[in-house]
Amino acid sequence: MDSTTAIEIIRNRENEDHRHGSIASQFRQLLNLEWEVKIDHVYREANFAADYLANLGHDFHFGTHNLNVRDSGLVQWLCHDVLGTSHERSVNMI
């Protein structure tokens, strides 16, 4: 995940009143199933494929969508992730 806020909402049951609390509760139910799951923060610069998919998802309506990987541009970002290609990160300082 790229969002430390999302991780905190999922990990912390005190966030049940958060606007995404019901989704976080559903995540916690999945995490309690019999499997091993680890949730860690990963900067988007180290996870280009996930960042690409998250940005692509903003253009979709709610529901299930099929993605043609070869036509999507995803392969390029998967290669970046596999090779460990890095880029500078810009942060606005207020």
ABEGO torsion letter per residue (X at the ends): XABAAAAAAAABAAAAABAAAAAAAAAAAAAABBBBBBBBBBBAAABAAAAAAAAAAAABBBEBBBBBAAAAGAAAAAAAAAAGBBBBBBBBBX
